[in-house]
Amino acid sequence: MKKHIKPARAGLQVRKADGQRLNPEGEELPVSAWWRRREAEGDVVITGIKAESVTEPAEAVTELAEVRQTRTVKEK
C-alpha cells in the first residue's frame, strides 16, 4: 500500500532503502519495514495519500461534450 512519506523536519535529509534521498516535500511510496523504522525513530511522517478531485474530470468531459456539440452544429 502506498502512502505519502516525508521528512519529519525541514532540512532533514532522509535516505530511502536504495540510498537515494527522499524528496523534502515527500513522495508516494510503498510502506515497508524500512519506513516504519524511520517513522519510529522520528525521521519521517507517514500519511494517507490525498484523493484526487472527482469534479475535475467531470468538468473536462462536459467541456468536451460542448465542443463536440458546437462542431456538429457548425458542420450542418
HELIX and SHEET records of a PDB file:
HELIX    1   1 ALA A   33  ALA A   40  1                                   8    
HELIX    2   2 THR A   55  GLU A   75  1                                  21    
SHEET    1   A 3 GLU A  27  PRO A  30  0                                        
SHEET    2   A 3 LYS A   2  PRO A   7 -1                                        
SHEET    3   A 3 VAL A  44  THR A  47 -1                                        
END                                                                             
